Structure formats: C-alpha cells, structure tokens
Amino acid sequence: MGIPTHRVEIRKTWQGHDWSNDYLVESPSMDAAAAFALTAVEFERSFHNNMVTFVYVRTSTVAKFDRIFRHVPLNLQGVGSTDTVDLMPLFNTVRMDLQTADSDPCRKYFRIPISESDQSNGVIIGAKVIALGTLLNNFIATFNETTKVVSGKGHNVIAGRVYPQVQMRQLHRHKKKKVVV
C-alpha cells in the first residue's frame, strides 16, 4: 500500500473550455514526481486529439496550504487527429478505470473529444477501446517501486481498463451562489 505524497494536475483547453485531470502519486521527492508528471502528460497526449492544447502541468505536495509546487507551461497539442466536424459535445467522456490490488475504485474521465465515428449508439467501437486500453496499460507499466499512481486511499494502481460506454460529465462542477435576501 502506498501513500499519496504528490498531486499532478494536467490542464487542457479546447474551444474556450478548460479542464484538467489529476493523479495522486506516491514519490520520494518533488523532482521524481515532476519527472513522472511529464510522463503522464505524454500518456494523455497519446490519445487526445490534436485540437486539444495542453496548457500546463502542475506538481504539488498533497499537504494543504504548504505552497510547495512546480508549474511547467507546456503549450503542446494532442497527438491524435480526428474529424473536426462530427464531434460529440465536450461533456461526453471516455472513462478509464484504474484497478488497484485492494479493489479501491479509482477512475479517470477524459474529454478527448469523441468523434461520432468512434462510437455507435453511445458505445465506443471495439478497436478504439482496445487502443485506449493498450495505451493505459503501457502507462501503468512505467510505474516503478518509488514513483507510481495511487488511489485516494493509497492503494497502488496495478492495471487499467476502458469502459466501453460513452460517459457524461458536467463542464462546471461549481454551483452558482444563491442570493440571500
């Protein structure tokens, strides 16, 4: 069982929408966590479309309010290409389940964006699921004894799988404040 020591946040943008994915990482130092963060960026770039811009990666400790972090501006595009005309709305995502040895649920939702040709009736086509699963498990294979992704409870991620149904996530999680009269 690991202990989350660092958080890696990868910020992306497309058509005025900004979003990020976070990873909890067990690492012996900020240097090792920051190096791992660049590996995580390359993993995400491998399946995001070229219209998605990776703005920055931020590596920080998990201790609240300690202000220890590294911010690396990127300005990189995703590697994949797709039809830019027939895209599903950005709130449609691909879910990747990160499996732990202790069955602690850990999953990531990625706004790729999804092309209409990559899905049929809300189910991602088999070839795309296999390709994404291979990329995910290759990323997990880069983990070593000292630097690895862990769940919120500290369980080590050991494998992954892609959920075949298109998932939906809200673009904004924050509720608007109510006016008190």
C-alpha positions in Angstrom: 0.0 0.0 0.0 1.3 3.4 -0.9 0.8 6.9 0.5 -0.2 9.7 -1.8 2.6 12.3 -1.5 2.1 14.5 -4.6 -0.7 15.6 -6.9 -0.2 16.0 -10.6 -2.6 18.3 -12.4 -2.6 18.4 -16.2 -4.6 21.4 -17.6 -6.0 21.3 -21.1 -8.1 23.6 -23.3 -10.2 23.5 -26.5 -12.7 25.9 -27.9 -12.7 28.1 -24.8 -13.3 25.2 -22.4 -10.6 24.4 -19.8 -10.4 21.2 -17.8 -7.8 19.1 -16.1 -7.1 15.6 -14.8 -5.4 14.9 -11.5 -3.3 12.0 -10.4 -2.3 11.1 -6.9 1.3 10.0 -6.9 3.5 8.3 -4.4 7.0 9.6 -4.9 10.1 10.1 -2.8 10.8 13.7 -3.9 9.4 16.6 -5.8 11.9 16.0 -8.6 10.8 12.4 -9.1 7.1 13.5 -9.0 7.8 16.3 -11.5 9.5 13.9 -13.9 6.6 11.5 -13.5 4.2 14.4 -14.4 5.9 14.8 -17.8 5.4 11.0 -18.4 1.7 11.5 -17.5 1.5 14.4 -20.0 2.9 12.2 -22.8 0.4 9.4 -21.8 -2.5 11.9 -22.1 -1.2 13.4 -25.3 -1.1 10.0 -27.0 -4.9 9.7 -27.1 -6.1 13.3 -27.0 -6.8 14.9 -30.4 -4.6 17.5 -32.0 -7.1 20.2 -31.4 -6.7 19.9 -27.6 -3.9 22.1 -26.2 -2.1 21.0 -23.1 -1.6 24.3 -21.2 0.5 23.3 -18.2 1.3 20.6 -15.7 1.4 21.3 -12.0 3.0 19.0 -9.5 2.4 19.8 -5.8 2.5 18.1 -2.4 -0.8 16.8 -1.0 -0.3 18.8 2.2 -2.9 21.6 2.3 -1.7 25.2 2.2 2.1 24.4 2.1 2.5 26.1 -1.3 5.2 23.7 -2.5 4.6 23.0 -6.2 6.2 23.1 -9.6 4.3 24.7 -12.5 5.6 23.8 -16.0 3.9 25.6 -19.0 3.5 23.3 -22.0 1.6 24.6 -25.0 1.6 21.2 -26.6 -1.1 19.6 -28.8 -2.6 16.2 -28.5 -1.1 13.6 -30.9 -4.3 12.0 -32.4 -6.3 13.5 -35.2 -10.0 13.3 -35.8 -12.8 14.6 -37.9 -13.4 18.1 -36.5 -16.9 18.3 -38.0 -18.7 15.4 -36.4 -17.7 15.6 -32.8 -19.8 14.8 -29.7 -20.2 17.6 -27.2 -17.3 18.0 -24.8 -19.2 16.8 -21.8 -19.1 13.3 -23.4 -16.0 11.5 -22.0 -14.1 8.2 -22.1 -13.9 6.5 -18.7 -10.7 4.7 -17.7 -10.9 2.5 -14.6 -7.6 2.2 -12.7 -7.6 -1.1 -10.9 -5.9 -1.4 -7.5 -4.8 -4.5 -5.6 -7.4 -3.8 -2.9 -10.3 -3.1 -5.3 -10.4 0.5 -4.3 -12.3 2.3 -7.1 -10.2 4.8 -9.0 -11.3 6.1 -12.3 -10.5 9.0 -14.7 -12.8 10.7 -17.2 -11.1 12.0 -20.3 -12.6 14.6 -22.6 -10.8 13.5 -25.8 -13.2 14.8 -27.7 -15.0 11.8 -29.1 -15.7 11.6 -32.8 -19.1 10.3 -33.9 -17.2 7.7 -36.0 -15.6 6.4 -32.8 -18.9 5.4 -31.2 -22.2 3.8 -32.2 -25.3 4.4 -30.1 -23.3 5.5 -27.1 -20.8 2.6 -27.2 -17.2 3.3 -28.2 -16.2 1.0 -31.0 -14.1 -2.1 -30.1 -10.9 -1.0 -31.9 -10.9 2.3 -30.0 -11.5 0.6 -26.7 -8.6 -1.8 -27.3 -6.2 1.0 -28.5 -7.0 3.2 -25.4 -6.7 0.2 -23.1 -3.3 -0.6 -24.5 -2.1 3.0 -24.0 -3.4 2.9 -20.4 -1.7 -0.3 -19.5 1.6 0.8 -21.2 1.4 3.9 -19.0 0.8 1.8 -15.9 3.8 -0.3 -16.9 6.1 2.8 -16.5 5.3 2.9 -12.7 8.2 1.8 -10.6 8.6 1.0 -6.9 9.3 4.6 -5.9 7.0 6.6 -8.2 3.5 5.4 -9.0 -0.1 6.4 -9.2 -2.1 5.5 -6.1 -5.8 5.8 -5.3 -7.2 8.4 -2.8 -6.8 5.8 0.0 -3.2 5.0 -1.1 -3.7 1.7 -2.9 -1.3 1.1 -5.8 -2.7 1.1 -9.3 -1.8 -2.2 -10.9 -3.9 -2.4 -14.1 -6.5 -0.5 -16.1 -9.4 -0.9 -18.5 -11.5 1.3 -20.7 -15.2 1.4 -20.0 -16.9 1.0 -23.4 -19.9 3.3 -22.9 -19.6 7.0 -23.5 -19.8 8.8 -20.2 -21.1 12.2 -19.4 -19.5 14.8 -17.1 -20.6 18.3 -16.3 -18.4 21.1 -17.7 -18.7 23.0 -14.4 -19.0 21.5 -11.0 -19.5 24.7 -9.1 -23.0 25.7 -8.3 -23.8 29.4 -8.6 -24.2 31.1 -5.3 -27.7 31.8 -4.2 -28.6 35.4 -3.5 -29.6 35.8 0.1 -32.4 38.3 0.5 
